[in-house]
């Protein structure tokens, strides 16, 4: 099964620099700004990694309960 975790939009500012928007069902909308595209992508990637690690840690603390019949 395929599931979309994030949608990302990146726009070039008219005054220079870049704006990135990160959309997710879990975290909502986050906005990132940076003068350089590579640094903006780094910031977005780090944020996604931290959020996914946090989610993985939460789910390992509360394993799924076996189904009761």
ABEGO torsion letter per residue (X at the ends): XBBBABBBBBBBBAAEEBBBBBBBAAAEBBBBBBABAAAAAAAAAAAAAAAAAAAAAAAAABBBBBBBX
